[in-house]
Amino acid sequence: MIRVLIVEDDPMVAEINKKYLCSVKGFSCAGAVKNAKEAMGFIKKYKVDLVLLDIFMPGKNGIELLVEIRNKDKSIDAIVISAASDIQSIKSALRLGSVDYLIKPFEFERFNSALMKYKEEFELMNKKGSIAQEELDNQLLRQNKMVVNQRAVLPKGLTQQTLQRVVDTILMDSKEKFSTENLAAQVGVSRVSMRKYLKFLAEIEMVSVEMNYKKTGRPIHTYYINKENTDRIKPYLKATSM
């Protein structure tokens, strides 16, 4: 029996997910929690094979919880069930090992399909002894099809070479905050170009931006690095432009 933890802050949605889950043979609901803190507490106490994970929750979001699970080296899989349909959320979840991603609202057939696919993989990977090459090939072929669609892609107009210089400069600078103008001068690109790179880094939450308003003139954009999110840039430094 595959033990599943539901992580969902909406009680009604959690109950629907539990109802769906209990109707699929081979799965049992180990518990339901409302946030990341409760989820980690539950995982420490009880055996969990799979997490049905929402993204939008109070406190840490689902992506941050998935990062914490991976950092703790827990052998737990995840299926994200969320209203978040933006590409960045989907990419982040898949890069962190989510085996599937369901966008709310969804039909039971899609939910059932996700669990059946996971059950097949779970049973294959938990076999005692060895796996036949044909079985492994079939499994890897399915995974490779997903990887093709998950490849990180840079926005149009950005290049890996310049992005690397921008990131290196930010990481090497001892200052806590920096401006577009200063960073552009250090990297050797125009302010217009630098704004594009900083906009992208803000979108993946590697940096955050503050607006400093003066008595006259336009407000100044001041950036600072989110040190806990620096790993988010790694896939894009190996990516291709759109």
PAKOL-422259 format. One record per residue: residue in one letter; x, y, z of N, C-alpha, C, CB in turn. Coordinates in steps of 0.02 Angstrom, whole numbers, plus 32768, in hexadecimal, padded with zeros to 4 digits. Atoms other than C-alpha are relative to their C-alpha. Glycine has a CB too. Layout:
BEGIN
VOTOR res neast nnorth  nup caeast canorth caup ceast cnorth  cup cbeast cbnorth cbup
VOTOR   A     X      Y    Z      X       Y    Z     X      Y    Z      X       Y    Z
...
END
This chain:
BEGIN
VOTOR res neast nnorth  nup caeast canorth caup ceast cnorth  cup cbeast cbnorth cbup
VOTOR   M  802A   7FC4 8000   8000    8000 8000  802C   803F 8000   7FD0    8000 803E
VOTOR   I  7FDA   7FC2 8005   8044    80AB 7FCE  7FE2   8033 802F   8001    801A 7FB6
VOTOR   R  8017   7FD1 7FCD   8037    8125 805F  8007   8048 7FE8   8027    7FF6 8043
VOTOR   V  8003   7FBD 801E   8004    81D5 802B  7FEF   8034 8034   7FCD    8001 7FC7
VOTOR   L  800F   7FC6 7FD6   800A    827A 8088  7FE4   8038 7FD5   8040    8018 8027
VOTOR   I  801F   7FC9 8024   7F95    8304 804B  8015   8041 8022   7FB2    7FF9 7FFE
VOTOR   V  7FEB   7FBF 7FE6   7FDC    83B4 8061  7FD6   8035 7FDC   804D    800D 7FF7
VOTOR   E  8031   7FD3 801F   7F4E    842F 803F  7FE0   802B 8036   7FCA    7FD8 7FD8
VOTOR   D  801A   7FD4 7FCC   7F17    84C9 80A1  7FB5   800A 7FFC   8022    8042 7FFD
VOTOR   D  8049   7FF9 8008   7E64    84C9 805D  7FDF   7FBE 8016   7FED    8012 7FB6
VOTOR   P  801E   803E 7FE6   7DFF    8449 80C4  7FD3   7FDD 7FCE   7FD9    800F 803F
VOTOR   M  802D   801F 8030   7D80    842E 803A  8027   7FDC 7FC9   7FD2    8036 7FE1
VOTOR   V  7FD7   801F 8034   7E05    840C 7FB6  8024   7FC3 801C   8032    8033 7FE3
VOTOR   A  7FDE   8039 7FE0   7E63    839B 8030  7FD1   7FC5 8005   8019    8014 8045
VOTOR   E  8031   8037 7FF9   7DC5    8336 804C  7FF1   7FE0 7FBC   7FBF    801A 801F
VOTOR   I  800B   801B 8044   7DA7    8324 7F90  803B   7FD4 7FEB   7FF5    8039 7FCD
VOTOR   N  7FC5   8027 8011   7E5A    82EB 7F76  8002   7FBE 8026   8040    8029 800D
VOTOR   K  8001   803D 7FD8   7E48    826E 8004  7FCC   7FCF 7FE5   7FF0    8011 804A
VOTOR   K  8035   802B 801C   7DA6    822C 7FB9  8018   7FE0 7FBF   7FBF    8029 7FF3
VOTOR   Y  7FE5   801B 803E   7DF8    8218 7F0F  8035   7FCB 800F   801F    8039 7FD5
VOTOR   L  7FC8   802C 7FF0   7E92    81C8 7F5C  7FE7   7FBC 801A   802C    8020 8034
VOTOR   C  8019   803E 7FE2   7E30    8147 7FC0  7FDA   7FD4 7FCF   7FD4    8011 803B
VOTOR   S  8024   8027 8032   7DD5    8110 7F23  802F   7FDE 7FCF   7FCF    802D 7FDB
VOTOR   V  7FCF   801D 802C   7E77    80DE 7ECD  8022   7FC5 8024   8035    8034 7FE9
VOTOR   K  7FE5   803D 7FE1   7EB0    802D 7EF3  804C   8004 8007   7FED    7FC2 7FD7
VOTOR   G  7FB8   8003 7FF4   7F5C    801A 7F41  801B   803D 8025   8023    7FFA 7FBF
VOTOR   F  7FEB   7FC3 7FDC   7F60    80C4 7F99  7FD9   8008 8040   7FF6    803E 7FD3
VOTOR   S  8022   7FF1 7FC1   7F37    80F7 804A  8014   8046 8016   8012    7FCC 8037
VOTOR   C  7FF3   7FBC 7FE8   7F2A    81A5 8098  8020   7FFB 8045   7FBE    802A 8002
VOTOR   A  7FDD   8003 7FC0   7FAE    81AD 8121  7FED   803B 802C   804C    7FFF 7FF5
VOTOR   G  8013   7FC5 7FDB   7F73    825A 8153  7FF5   803C 7FD3   8034    8011 8035
VOTOR   A  800B   7FC2 8024   7F44    830B 811F  8016   803A 802C   7FB5    8008 7FEA
VOTOR   V  7FE7   7FC6 7FDA   7F9B    83AC 8156  7FF5   803F 7FD8   804C    7FF7 8011
VOTOR   K  8013   7FC0 801F   7F82    8465 8132  803B   802A 7FE7   7FD9    8028 8030
VOTOR   N  7FC8   7FD7 8013   8032    84A8 811B  8042   7FD9 8003   8005    803E 802E
VOTOR   A  7FBF   8021 8005   80EB    8482 8105  801A   7FEA 8045   8033    802F 7FE0
VOTOR   K  7FE7   8011 7FBD   8113    8485 81BF  7FDF   7FC0 8019   7FF2    803A 8031
VOTOR   E  8023   803C 7FEB   808D    8404 81E5  8016   7FC3 7FD7   7FB4    800A 7FFA
VOTOR   A  7FEA   8036 802C   80C6    839C 8150  8042   7FE3 8017   8005    8018 7FB7
VOTOR   M  7FBF   8019 7FE9   817B    8392 818C  7FFB   7FDD 8043   8032    803A 8004
VOTOR   G  800A   8021 7FC1   8140    8367 823A  7FE2   7FBA 7FF7   7FD3    8029 802C
VOTOR   F  8020   8040 800E   80D4    82DB 81F5  8032   7FCF 7FE2   7FC4    8009 7FD0
VOTOR   I  7FCF   802B 8022   815F    8298 8186  8035   7FE5 8031   8023    8027 7FC8
VOTOR   K  7FCF   8017 7FCE   81D6    828F 821C  7FE4   7FC6 802A   8014    803A 802D
VOTOR   K  801E   8032 7FD4   815A    8222 827B  7FE8   7FC2 7FDC   7FC6    801F 8025
VOTOR   Y  8021   8038 8022   810A    81B5 81F7  8020   7FF2 7FBC   7FB5    8010 7FF8
VOTOR   K  7FE8   8015 8042   8139    8155 815B  7FD3   801C 7FCA   8005    7FB3 7FFC
VOTOR   V  8026   7FE4 8038   8103    81AF 80BC  8025   7FEF 7FBF   7FF8    804D 8007
VOTOR   D  7FE3   8010 8041   8121    8175 8009  7FF6   8039 7FCD   7FE3    7FC0 7FE4
VOTOR   L  8014   7FCE 8033   80C9    81FF 7FA8  7FDC   803A 8022   7FD2    7FDF 7FCB
VOTOR   V  8021   7FC4 7FE8   8092    82B1 7FCB  7FD6   801E 7FC7   8033    8034 801B
VOTOR   L  802A   7FD9 802F   7FFF    8303 7F71  8005   8048 8018   7FB4    7FE7 7FFF
VOTOR   L  7FE7   7FBF 7FE7   803E    83B5 7F7A  7FE2   803C 7FDD   804A    8002 7FF8
VOTOR   D  8016   7FBF 801A   7FEC    845E 7F65  803B   8030 8000   7FC5    801C 802B
VOTOR   I  7FCA   7FCE 8002   805A    84F4 7F3B  7FEF   803C 802B   800F    8016 7FB8
VOTOR   F  8012   7FC4 7FDC   7FFB    8589 7F81  7FE6   7FEE 8046   7FCA    8027 7FDA
VOTOR   M  8011   800E 7FBA   7FFA    8576 803F  801C   8037 802C   801A    7FBA 8016
VOTOR   P  7FE2   7FCF 7FD2   8017    85E9 80D4  8044   7FE8 8018   7FD2    800B 803D
VOTOR   G  7FBD   8013 7FED   80CC    85EE 810B  8027   7FEA 7FC3   8000    7FC8 8035
VOTOR   K  7FDB   801A 8039   813F    8589 809B  7FD0   7FE5 7FCC   8030    7FC8 8017
VOTOR   N  802B   801B 8034   80F3    8560 7FF2  8015   7FB8 7FF0   8004    802C 7FC0
VOTOR   G  7FF3   8046 8010   80F0    84B3 7FA4  8044   7FF3 7FE2   7FCC    7FE7 7FD2
VOTOR   I  7FBE   8008 801E   818F    84CD 7F3F  8035   8000 8036   800D    8037 7FCD
VOTOR   E  7FD0   7FFC 7FC9   81ED    84FF 7FDC  7FFE   7FC1 802B   7FF3    803E 802B
VOTOR   L  8006   803F 7FDA   81AA    8466 8036  8022   7FC8 7FDB   7FB5    7FEE 800C
VOTOR   L  7FE0   8034 8027   81E4    83F7 7FA8  804C   8006 8004   7FE9    8004 7FB6
VOTOR   V  7FB8   7FF5 7FF8   8292    8446 7FB4  8017   7FE5 8044   8011    804B 7FFA
VOTOR   E  7FEE   8017 7FBD   8294    8422 806F  8000   7FB4 8004   7FD0    801C 8034
VOTOR   I  8003   8049 8000   8260    836D 8053  803E   7FE4 7FDD   7FC1    7FE7 7FDC
VOTOR   R  7FC5   8017 8024   82ED    8358 7FD5  8040   800B 8029   8006    8023 7FBB
VOTOR   N  7FC6   7FF1 7FD7   836B    83AC 8048  8007   7FD0 803B   7FFD    8047 8019
VOTOR   K  8000   8031 7FCA   833A    8333 80D2  800E   7FBA 7FE7   7FBE    8002 8026
VOTOR   D  7FF1   8040 801F   835E    82A6 8058  7FCA   7FCB 8010   8044    7FE6 8017
VOTOR   K  8037   802D 7FF4   82B3    825B 8074  7FED   7FDC 7FC0   7FC3    8026 801D
VOTOR   S  8013   8027 803B   8282    81CF 7FFD  7FB4   8005 7FF7   8016    7FB5 8007
VOTOR   I  8048   7FF3 8007   81D8    821D 7FDC  7FF4   8020 7FBC   7FE7    802F 8039
VOTOR   D  8012   7FE4 8041   818A    823F 7F34  7FC8   8033 8009   7FEA    7FC8 7FCF
VOTOR   A  8033   7FCC 7FFC   8112    82CD 7F0D  7FDA   8005 7FBE   801E    8043 8012
VOTOR   I  802A   7FEB 8038   8081    82F3 7E99  7FE3   8043 8013   7FC8    7FCA 7FF0
VOTOR   V  801A   7FBD 7FF1   8059    83AC 7E95  7FB8   8005 7FE6   802D    8037 7FE1
VOTOR   I  8045   7FF2 8012   7FA0    83D8 7E94  7FF3   8048 8012   7FCC    7FCF 8024
VOTOR   S  8001   7FB8 7FF2   7F90    8494 7E83  7FDB   8028 7FCB   8046    801A 8008
VOTOR   A  801D   7FD1 8030   7F37    8525 7E31  8036   8027 7FDB   7FD0    8031 8023
VOTOR   A  7FC7   7FDD 8020   7FE4    8568 7E03  800D   7FE1 7FBC   8040    7FFD 802C
VOTOR   S  7FF6   801A 8044   7FED    8555 7D46  8038   8024 7FDB   7FC0    8007 7FD9
VOTOR   D  7FC8   7FDD 8020   8082    85C7 7D24  803A   7FD0 7FF3   8018    803C 802B
VOTOR   I  7FCA   802C 8016   8115    8578 7CCC  8036   7FF8 8035   801F    8019 7FC0
VOTOR   Q  7FCB   8003 7FCF   8190    85A4 7D56  7FEF   7FD0 8039   800E    8045 801C
VOTOR   S  8014   802D 7FCA   812D    8548 7DDD  8004   7FB8 7FE9   7FB9    8010 8017
VOTOR   I  7FFF   8043 801B   811B    84B0 7D6D  8048   7FE7 7FF8   7FDB    7FFD 7FBD
VOTOR   K  7FBA   8013 8009   81D4    84AF 7D3F  8022   7FF2 8043   8026    8037 7FDA
VOTOR   S  7FE0   8008 7FBF   8209    84C5 7DF4  7FEB   7FBD 8020   7FED    803A 802E
VOTOR   A  8019   803E 7FE2   819B    8434 7E2E  801F   7FC4 7FDE   7FB4    7FFD 7FFC
VOTOR   L  7FE5   8039 8025   81D7    83C0 7DA5  804B   7FF8 800A   7FF1    8007 7FB6
VOTOR   R  7FB8   8004 7FF4   828E    83EC 7DBE  8010   7FE4 8045   8020    8045 7FF9
VOTOR   L  7FF5   8019 7FBD   827B    83C2 7E75  7FE6   7FB8 8009   7FDD    802D 8032
VOTOR   G  8011   8046 7FFE   823C    8315 7E49  7FB7   7FEF 8006   8024    7FE1 8037
VOTOR   S  8047   8010 7FFF   817F    8326 7E49  7FF1   7FD0 7FC5   7FD4    8041 7FFB
VOTOR   V  800C   8032 8034   8143    828C 7DE8  7FC6   8012 7FD2   7FF3    7FBD 8020
VOTOR   D  8037   7FEA 802B   80A9    82E5 7DA5  7FE9   8044 801A   7FC5    7FCD 7FFF
VOTOR   Y  8018   7FBE 7FEE   8052    838E 7DA8  7FB8   8007 7FE7   802E    8038 7FE1
VOTOR   L  8046   7FF9 8011   7F95    83A4 7DAD  7FE9   8047 800E   7FD4    7FCD 8028
VOTOR   I  8018   7FBB 7FF8   7F49    8450 7D91  7FB6   7FFF 8013   800B    8028 7FBE
VOTOR   K  8045   7FFB 7FEB   7EAA    8476 7DF0  7FD9   802E 7FD1   7FFB    801A 8049
VOTOR   P  8024   803D 7FEE   7E20    8458 7DC6  8011   7FC8 7FCF   7FB3    800C 8001
VOTOR   F  7FF0   8039 802B   7E3A    83A9 7D80  7FCA   7FCB 8009   8047    7FE4 8010
VOTOR   E  8031   8037 7FFD   7DD0    8310 7D5C  801F   7FC5 8025   7FE9    7FEB 7FB9
VOTOR   F  7FE8   803B 7FDD   7DDC    826F 7DBF  802A   7FD4 7FD3   7FC5    7FD9 801D
VOTOR   E  7FDB   802B 802F   7E19    8215 7D23  804A   8015 7FFD   7FE1    8004 7FB9
VOTOR   R  7FBA   7FE9 8001   7EB6    8282 7D1F  8023   7FEF 8041   8003    804D 7FF4
VOTOR   F  7FE5   8011 7FBF   7ED2    8267 7DD9  8010   7FB5 8002   7FCE    8013 8038
VOTOR   N  7FF7   8048 8000   7EBC    81AC 7DC5  803B   7FEB 7FD3   7FC0    7FDD 7FE9
VOTOR   S  7FCA   800F 802E   7F33    81A9 7D31  8044   800F 8020   7FF9    8029 7FBF
VOTOR   A  7FC2   7FED 7FDF   7FBA    8203 7D96  8014   7FCC 8034   7FFA    8045 8020
VOTOR   L  7FF1   8030 7FCC   7FAC    8188 7E25  8011   7FBB 7FE3   7FC5    7FF9 8030
VOTOR   M  7FF1   8041 801E   7FAA    80EF 7DB5  8046   7FFF 7FE1   7FCC    7FEF 7FCA
VOTOR   K  7FBD   7FFB 801D   8046    812A 7D5B  8034   7FFD 8038   8008    8042 7FD7
VOTOR   Y  7FD2   8001 7FC7   809A    814A 7E02  8004   7FBA 801E   7FEB    8033 8035
VOTOR   K  8001   8043 7FE2   8065    80A0 7E45  802C   7FD0 7FD8   7FB8    7FE5 8004
VOTOR   E  7FD7   802B 802C   80B6    804A 7DAF  804A   800D 800C   7FEE    800D 7FB7
VOTOR   E  7FBA   7FEE 7FF4   8159    80A9 7DCB  8016   7FEA 8046   800B    804B 7FF7
VOTOR   F  7FF0   8011 7FBB   8153    808D 7E87  800D   7FB5 8007   7FC6    8015 802E
VOTOR   E  7FF9   8049 7FFB   813D    7FD1 7E75  803F   7FE8 7FDC   7FC2    7FDD 7FE4
VOTOR   L  7FC4   8013 8025   81C7    7FC6 7DF3  803F   8010 8027   8001    8023 7FBC
VOTOR   M  7FC4   7FE9 7FDD   8244    8028 7E5A  8008   7FE2 8046   8000    804A 8005
VOTOR   N  7FFB   8020 7FBE   821D    7FC9 7EFA  8002   7FB4 7FFC   7FC5    8016 802A
VOTOR   K  7FF7   8047 8008   8237    7F1D 7EB3  8040   7FE9 8023   8003    7FEC 7FB6
VOTOR   K  7FC4   801D 7FE1   82B1    7EAE 7F10  802D   7FE4 7FC8   7FEE    7FC9 8034
VOTOR   G  7FD2   801B 8032   834D    7E7C 7EB1  800B   8031 7FC8   7FE6    7FBF 7FE6
VOTOR   S  7FEF   7FD8 803B   836C    7EBC 7E01  7FC4   800C 7FD4   8038    7FDF 7FD8
VOTOR   I  8035   7FF0 8030   8304    7F07 7D76  8018   7FED 7FBA   7FED    804C 8003
VOTOR   A  7FEE   8012 8044   8304    7EC5 7CC5  800B   803E 7FD6   7FC9    7FD4 7FE0
VOTOR   Q  7FF0   7FC7 802A   834D    7F38 7C41  7FC3   801B 7FDC   8035    7FED 7FCD
VOTOR   E  803C   7FEA 8025   82A9    7F3C 7BE0  7FD2   8028 802D   7FDB    7FC3 7FE4
VOTOR   E  802A   7FDB 7FD1   8249    7F73 7C7A  801D   8045 800D   7FF8    7FDA 8042
VOTOR   L  7FDF   7FC0 7FF3   82C8    7FFA 7CA0  7FFC   802F 7FC4   8049    7FF5 8014
VOTOR   D  8003   7FD8 803C   82CB    8036 7BEC  7FBC   8020 7FF7   8012    7FD6 7FC3
VOTOR   N  8045   7FE7 8007   820E    8047 7BE7  7FF4   803A 8031   7FCD    7FC8 800C
VOTOR   Q  8009   7FCC 7FCD   8212    80AD 7C87  8027   803E 7FEE   8015    7FE6 8045
VOTOR   L  7FD6   7FC7 8011   82A2    811C 7C50  7FE7   8025 7FC3   8047    7FE9 7FF5
VOTOR   L  801C   7FE0 803B   8252    813D 7BA8  7FC8   8030 8012   7FE8    7FCC 7FCE
VOTOR   R  8036   7FD4 7FEA   81B9    8184 7BFE  801B   803D 8024   7FD0    7FDA 802E
VOTOR   Q  7FE3   7FC8 7FDC   8225    81EE 7C70  8024   8030 7FD0   8031    7FE7 8034
VOTOR   N  7FDC   7FD5 802F   828E    822E 7BDE  7FD1   802D 7FD9   8028    7FD6 7FD0
VOTOR   K  8032   7FD7 8023   81F1    826C 7B86  7FEC   803C 802B   7FC1    7FD6 7FEF
VOTOR   M  8010   7FC9 7FD3   81CA    82D4 7C20  803A   8031 8004   7FEF    7FE6 8045
VOTOR   V  7FC5   7FD5 7FF8   827C    8317 7C2D  8006   8031 7FC5   803F    7FD6 8005
VOTOR   V  7FFD   7FD5 803B   8274    835C 7B7B  7FD4   803D 8009   7FEB    7FD9 7FC1
VOTOR   N  802F   7FCA 7FF6   81DF    83C5 7BAC  8011   802B 803D   7FBA    7FE5 8007
VOTOR   Q  7FF0   7FDD 7FC3   822E    83FB 7C51  8040   802A 7FF9   8007    7FCF 8038
VOTOR   R  7FC0   7FDF 8008   82D0    8443 7C09  7FF9   804B 800C   801C    7FF3 7FBB
VOTOR   A  8002   7FB9 7FF1   82F2    84F1 7C4C  8011   8029 7FC2   8030    8012 803A
VOTOR   V  7FF6   7FD7 803B   82E6    8576 7BC5  8004   8049 8014   7FC5    7FF5 7FCC
VOTOR   L  7FF8   7FB9 7FF1   8325    8628 7BD0  7FCF   8029 7FD6   8048    8016 7FF2
VOTOR   P  802C   7FD4 8027   82B0    86B5 7B9B  8025   801D 7FC4   7FE6    803A 802D
VOTOR   K  7FE4   7FE5 803D   82CD    8700 7AF0  8029   803F 8010   7FC9    8010 7FCD
VOTOR   G  7FD6   7FC6 7FF7   835C    877E 7AEC  8035   7FF7 8036   7FD7    803A 8011
VOTOR   L  7FCE   800E 7FCC   83BE    8731 7B7D  8030   7FCA 7FE8   7FDE    7FEB 8042
VOTOR   T  7FCF   8033 8013   845E    86CF 7B64  8020   7FE2 803F   8037    801E 7FD2
VOTOR   Q  7FE0   8021 7FC7   84B4    8652 7BD5  8040   8023 8016   8010    7FB7 7FEE
VOTOR   Q  7FBF   7FE1 7FF1   855B    86AB 7BC9  7FF7   803F 802B   8024    8012 7FBF
VOTOR   T  800B   7FC3 7FD9   8518    8752 7C06  7FDE   7FF1 8042   7FD4    8031 7FD8
VOTOR   L  8021   8013 7FC2   84A7    8700 7C86  8033   7FE7 8033   7FCB    7FCA 7FF3
VOTOR   Q  7FCC   8019 7FD3   853E    86A7 7CCE  8028   803A 801F   8030    7FD0 7FDA
VOTOR   R  7FDB   7FC6 7FE7   859B    874D 7CDD  7FD7   8027 8034   8015    802E 7FC6
VOTOR   V  802C   7FDD 7FD1   8506    879F 7D31  7FFC   7FDB 8043   7FB9    8007 7FE1
VOTOR   V  8006   8028 7FC3   84F2    8711 7DAE  8041   8000 8027   7FEB    7FB8 7FEE
VOTOR   D  7FBF   8000 7FDE   85AC    8708 7DD3  800E   8043 8023   8038    7FF2 7FCD
VOTOR   T  7FF4   7FBD 7FE3   85B3    87C4 7DF2  7FD5   800A 803E   7FF1    8036 7FCC
VOTOR   I  802C   7FFA 7FC6   851D    87BF 7E67  801A   7FD7 803B   7FB8    7FE9 7FEE
VOTOR   L  7FE9   802C 7FCB   8563    872D 7EC9  8042   8016 801F   8006    7FB9 7FE6
VOTOR   M  7FBE   7FEB 7FE7   8611    8778 7ED8  7FFC   8043 8025   8030    8006 7FC6
VOTOR   D  8005   7FBE 7FE2   85D6    8825 7F0C  7FED   7FF9 804A   7FCB    802C 7FDB
VOTOR   S  800C   8004 7FB8   85DC    883B 7FC9  7FC6   802C 8017   803F    8014 8025
VOTOR   K  8037   7FD3 7FED   8555    88C1 7FC7  7FBE   7FD9 8004   7FFA    803A 7FCE
VOTOR   E  8040   8022 7FF7   84AB    888A 8006  7FCE   8014 7FCB   7FE4    800E 8046
VOTOR   K  802F   7FE7 8031   844D    88F7 7F8A  8026   8020 7FC5   7FD0    8033 8020
VOTOR   F  7FDF   7FE4 803B   8473    8933 7EDA  7FCB   801D 7FD1   802B    7FCB 7FDC
VOTOR   S  802D   7FE0 802F   8426    899C 7E4F  800E   7FE6 7FB9   8007    804D 8002
VOTOR   T  7FF8   8013 8046   840D    897B 7D96  803E   8021 7FE2   7FC2    8013 7FD7
VOTOR   E  7FC9   7FDA 801D   848A    8A04 7D69  8044   7FE5 8016   7FFA    8049 8014
VOTOR   N  7FC0   8019 7FE7   8515    89C4 7DD9  8012   7FBB 7FE4   7FFF    7FFE 804C
VOTOR   L  7FF3   8044 8018   8503    8910 7DA3  800E   8001 7FB5   7FC4    7FD3 800F
VOTOR   A  7FF3   7FFB 8048   84FB    8940 7CEB  8047   8017 7FF2   7FCE    8031 7FDF
VOTOR   A  7FBC   7FE6 8009   859E    89A0 7CFC  8034   7FCA 8010   800C    803E 802D
VOTOR   Q  7FD1   8034 7FED   85F3    890E 7D52  8003   7FC8 7FCC   7FEC    7FE3 8044
VOTOR   V  8003   8037 8031   85B9    888D 7CD2  8016   8018 7FBB   7FB9    7FE3 7FFD
VOTOR   G  7FEE   7FE6 8042   85D4    88FF 7C3C  7FC9   7FFB 7FCD   803C    7FDD 7FE7
VOTOR   V  8039   8000 802D   8525    8904 7BF2  7FD7   803F 800C   7FD4    7FBF 8009
VOTOR   S  802A   7FC5 7FF8   84A3    898C 7BDB  7FCE   7FF6 8038   7FDB    8010 7FBE
VOTOR   R  8032   8004 7FCB   8425    89B6 7C61  7FC1   7FDD 7FE8   7FEE    8046 801A
VOTOR   V  803B   8020 801D   8399    897D 7BED  8008   7FB4 8001   7FF2    8019 7FB8
VOTOR   S  7FF2   8048 8000   83EA    88D2 7BD8  8000   7FE4 8047   8043    7FF2 7FDF
VOTOR   M  7FFC   8018 7FBB   840C    88C3 7C92  7FBB   7FFA 801F   802C    802F 802A
VOTOR   R  8044   8004 7FE6   8356    88E6 7CBA  7FDF   7FBE 7FEC   7FD5    803B 7FE7
VOTOR   K  801D   803E 8018   8326    884F 7C51  8019   7FC4 8029   8010    7FF5 7FB6
VOTOR   Y  7FE3   8037 7FD8   839E    87DD 7CB0  7FE6   8001 8048   804C    8004 7FFF
VOTOR   L  8018   7FFB 7FBB   8367    881E 7D59  7FB5   7FEF 8004   800C    8047 801B
VOTOR   K  8047   8012 8002   82B0    880C 7D27  7FF9   7FB4 8001   7FDD    801E 7FC1
VOTOR   F  8001   8049 8002   82D2    8755 7CFF  8014   7FE2 8044   802E    7FE6 7FC9
VOTOR   L  7FEA   801A 7FBF   8331    8738 7DA2  7FCC   800C 8036   8042    8021 8014
VOTOR   A  8036   7FF3 7FD0   82A1    8787 7E01  7FC7   7FCF 7FF6   7FE7    8049 7FF9
VOTOR   E  8036   802F 8010   8225    8715 7DA8  800D   7FBB 801E   7FF7    7FF9 7FB5
VOTOR   I  7FF0   8041 7FE2   8282    8679 7DE5  8011   8008 804A   803B    7FDF 7FDA
VOTOR   E  7FF8   7FF0 7FB9   8293    86CF 7E8F  8047   7FF6 801A   7FD1    7FD5 8029
VOTOR   M  7FBB   8000 7FE8   8350    86CA 7E94  8011   8044 801E   8030    7FF0 7FC5
VOTOR   V  7FF8   7FBE 7FE2   8349    8785 7EB5  7FBB   801D 800E   8029    802F 7FD1
VOTOR   S  803D   7FDA 7FF2   82C5    87F8 7EFE  800D   804A 7FF3   7FE8    7FF5 804A
VOTOR   V  7FF8   7FB9 8011   82A5    88AE 7ED5  7FD9   802B 8031   7FE8    800C 7FB8
VOTOR   E  8021   7FCE 7FD7   827A    8945 7F3F  7FFA   8040 7FD8   8027    800C 8043
VOTOR   M  800A   7FC0 8022   8234    89EA 7F03  8010   8037 8033   7FB7    8007 7FE5
VOTOR   N  7FEE   7FC8 7FD4   8288    8A83 7F52  7FE7   8041 7FE0   804D    8003 800B
VOTOR   Y  801F   7FC4 801B   821F    8B1F 7F37  8023   803F 801A   7FB6    8001 8011
VOTOR   K  7FE3   7FBF 7FEE   826E    8BCC 7F33  7FCA   8036 7FFA   803C    8010 7FD3
VOTOR   K  8030   7FCA 8003   8218    8C74 7F43  7FF2   8014 7FB8   801A    803D 8028
VOTOR   T  8008   7FF0 8047   8235    8C93 7E8A  801F   7FC9 7FD6   8021    8045 7FEF
VOTOR   G  7FE4   8031 802E   8257    8C25 7DF5  7FE3   7FBB 8009   804A    7FFE 8007
VOTOR   R  8018   8045 7FFE   823A    8B6D 7DD8  801C   7FDA 803C   8012    7FDC 7FBF
VOTOR   P  7FE6   8029 7FC8   824A    8AED 7E63  803C   7FD6 7FE9   7FC9    7FD2 801B
VOTOR   I  7FC4   8027 800F   82EF    8A8D 7E6B  7FF3   7FB7 8014   803E    801C 8026
VOTOR   H  8006   8048 7FF2   82ED    89CF 7E5E  8040   7FE8 8022   7FF2    7FD8 7FBE
VOTOR   T  7FC8   801C 7FDC   835E    897F 7EDF  7FF6   7FB5 8008   8009    8023 8046
VOTOR   Y  8005   8049 7FFF   8382    88C5 7ED8  802A   7FE3 8038   8014    7FE2 7FBD
VOTOR   Y  7FD6   8026 7FD1   83C1    8847 7F56  7FF5   7FB6 7FF2   7FEE    8012 804B
VOTOR   I  8002   8047 8011   83E8    878F 7F46  7FDC   7FD7 8035   8047    7FE6 7FF7
VOTOR   N  801F   8030 7FD3   837E    8705 7F92  802F   7FC3 8005   7FB8    7FEB 7FE8
VOTOR   K  7FCC   8033 7FFC   840B    8695 7FCD  7FE5   7FB9 8001   802A    800C 803E
VOTOR   E  801C   8044 7FFD   8398    8602 7FED  7FE7   7FE7 7FBC   7FC7    7FFE 8031
VOTOR   N  801A   8013 8043   8362    8604 7F35  8036   8000 7FCA   7FC9    802F 7FED
VOTOR   T  7FCC   7FFB 8033   840B    860D 7EDF  8004   7FC3 7FD2   8044    800B 8021
VOTOR   D  7FFD   803C 8029   83FE    855A 7EA0  7FCE   8001 7FC6   7FF2    7FC3 802B
VOTOR   R  8033   7FFE 8034   8369    858B 7E35  801C   8015 7FBC   7FC8    8030 8014
VOTOR   I  7FE3   7FE9 803F   83DD    85D6 7DB3  8024   7FC8 7FDA   8030    8039 800D
VOTOR   K  7FD5   8034 801E   8440    8536 7D92  7FE3   7FE2 7FC0   800B    7FC8 8032
VOTOR   P  801A   801E 803F   83C9    84E6 7D11  8004   8030 7FC5   7FB9    7FEB 8009
VOTOR   Y  8000   7FD0 8036   83C9    8588 7CAC  8045   800F 7FE5   7FDF    803F 8016
VOTOR   L  7FBC   7FF7 8018   8485    8591 7CA1  8015   7FC7 7FD3   8030    8006 803A
VOTOR   K  7FF5   8037 802F   8479    84EF 7C3E  7FCA   8000 7FCB   8001    7FBC 8026
VOTOR   A  803B   7FFF 802B   83E1    8525 7BDC  800F   801D 7FBB   7FC8    8029 8021
VOTOR   T  7FFC   7FE0 8043   83C1    8564 7B2B  7FCE   8038 7FFD   7FF4    7FCD 7FC8
VOTOR   S  802E   7FC8 8008   836F    8606 7AF8  7FC4   7FEC 7FD6   8023    803C 7FE1
VOTOR   M  803E   800F 8026   82BD    8607 7AB4  8006   801C 7FB9   7FC3    801E 8024
END
